[in-house]
Amino acid sequence: MLPTLLARCRSGVGAALETASAATRVASASTATASWCAPVASASGDALPAAASSGLCVRPYSVTLPTPSTGPEDELYVGAYTPITKNLWRARHAQGNSGYRPAPPDSGARPPKPTSVVYEFSTDRALQDMYRNPWGNMRLGRLLEDLDSLAGNVAFEHCYTGGTKPLLVTASVDEIALQHPLKLEREVVVRGQVVWVGKSSLDIRMQLFQEQHAPAPSLEALFSFVQLDPATRKAAPVVPLVPQLPVDVEAFAQRQAVADARRLARQQGGASGAPALPAEAREWVRAAQRMQELPALAEAGAILLPHTRQQNTFVCQPQHRNTHGRVFGGFLMRRAFELGFATSYMFGGARPSFHKVDEITFARPVDVGDLLRLSSSVLHSENLPGSSDKGRVVVEVEARVTKPEQRDSFVTNTFLFAFNVSGPPGKPLQLRRVLPTTDEEAARCWRARQV
């Protein structure tokens, strides 16, 4: 059972930086999270050690900045992570070193065990500020970091059987859909649960709740993890899952159908090659060629896909690493999301609002010291049906590691985001039509059109 971890800081400067941790409760499913959030099945187990506190060092005639007390495990949490992520990682570390593990059933299979995190925004201004964007709303990129962290804890809780800690990596994110706008001044409960297990992979369903929309979730996400052998880094078997409730059985069946469909698609794709490009998509490429060759006679209100691109290049620092020493997937998600947001902002001419993450793939890990380039492009834009002043912009962000010494580069991640854009009140929104210049771009645009 994951413990409640409360990090305390008793200094003025430290309070501004770390007080948010004190309002963060990381609880197992046995803990009641909020009166409006339905309780989940209970779990048993002994409490684990809480996080260490911080102090203030003061000398005569001089004052130093607060110096937190540290332990051997604190080197894992030196990055600029959210207090939620730090406490989740501390909980995972404490559990993996405690020797605690409930005895599994005779079959070795385990039932799903929900795990929740509570954000006490209504009572903690410091926590609010940490998740506030420039317009006073929720900074969703920060929540993406925490979703990845909590999903990792849920996967760890299911896979850990004592002894060697399981090596779990994020394989993909199927979808993150915002159902209702989030209010920063109200409590948030995020709940995660294993819904499907294969041979070496498992799916985690994440749900975010706020009181004004409960019991319906305000946000839903689906994370897929793969378990690797720590020594060989090859796929390792996962503890089987035994669904208990009818809703769990239904969710398992849905994810099994998705897994079967993907397996069939891989088999068919390997035999037949890339699917043929639809005729409409080919016409997009021809329109782009006309725009390049005869710009004065080209379609008005169109723009070439390469002209929508934005880039962000940086070196991955040690402060970006996860508990396995590689760059934290949640950090990559946040940086990609914020670049996608900025790209949509520049394209639509108005501040966008998040609609959904359609898909995120983690093809290769990113290491500390890697030179990472994030490149974004608008793949599709349209006015929403029945509305002349509201539209949708679909942005793809590609993460690519570059090795200058080796004259090499490769794609590590792809992200597909959808944003809503509203024009000025009373005026129609005019979004340019995006034209791909190659068949490869056209295939990506065709897929984005389905988002």
Stockholm file with secondary structure:
# STOCKHOLM 1.0

chainA/1-451         MLPTLLARCRSGVGAALETASAATRVASASTATASWCAPVASASGDALPAAASSGLCVRPYSVTLPTPSTGPEDELYVGAYTPITKNLWRARHAQGNSGYRPAPPDSGARPPKPTSVVYEFSTDRALQDMYRNPWGNMRLGRLLEDLDSLAGNVAFEHCYTGGTKPLLVTASVDEIALQHPLKLEREVVVRGQVVWVGKSSLDIRMQLFQEQHAPAPSLEALFSFVQLDPATRKAAPVVPLVPQLPVDVEAFAQRQAVADARRLARQQGGASGAPALPAEAREWVRAAQRMQELPALAEAGAILLPHTRQQNTFVCQPQHRNTHGRVFGGFLMRRAFELGFATSYMFGGARPSFHKVDEITFARPVDVGDLLRLSSSVLHSENLPGSSDKGRVVVEVEARVTKPEQRDSFVTNTFLFAFNVSGPPGKPLQLRRVLPTTDEEAARCWRARQV
#=GR chainA/1-451 SS CCCCCCCCBCSHHHHHHHHHHHTEEEEETTSCCBTTBCCCCCCCCCCCCCCCCEECCEETTEECCCEECCCGGGGGGCSSCCHHHHHHHHHHHHHHHHCCCCCCCTTSCBCCCCEEEEECTTTCHHHHHHTBCTTSSBCHHHHHHHHHHHHHHHHHHHHCCSSSCCEEEEEEEEEEEECSCCCTTSCEEEEEEEEEECSSEEEEEEEEECTTTTTSCSEEEEEEEEEECTTTCSBCCCCCBCCCSHHHHHHHHHHHHHHHHHHHHHHHHHHHCSCCCCHHHHHHHHHHHHHHHCGGGSCTTEEEGGGGCEEEEEECCGGGBCTTSSBCHHHHHHHHHHHHHHHHHHHHSSCCEEEEEEEEEECSCCCTTCEEEEEEEEEEEEECTTCSSEEEEEEEEEEEEEEGGGTEEEEEEEEEEEEEEECSTTSCCCCCEEECSSHHHHHHHHHHHTC
#=GC SS_cons         CCCCCCCCBCSHHHHHHHHHHHTEEEEETTSCCBTTBCCCCCCCCCCCCCCCCEECCEETTEECCCEECCCGGGGGGCSSCCHHHHHHHHHHHHHHHHCCCCCCCTTSCBCCCCEEEEECTTTCHHHHHHTBCTTSSBCHHHHHHHHHHHHHHHHHHHHCCSSSCCEEEEEEEEEEEECSCCCTTSCEEEEEEEEEECSSEEEEEEEEECTTTTTSCSEEEEEEEEEECTTTCSBCCCCCBCCCSHHHHHHHHHHHHHHHHHHHHHHHHHHHCSCCCCHHHHHHHHHHHHHHHCGGGSCTTEEEGGGGCEEEEEECCGGGBCTTSSBCHHHHHHHHHHHHHHHHHHHHSSCCEEEEEEEEEECSCCCTTCEEEEEEEEEEEEECTTCSSEEEEEEEEEEEEEEGGGTEEEEEEEEEEEEEEECSTTSCCCCCEEECSSHHHHHHHHHHHTC
//
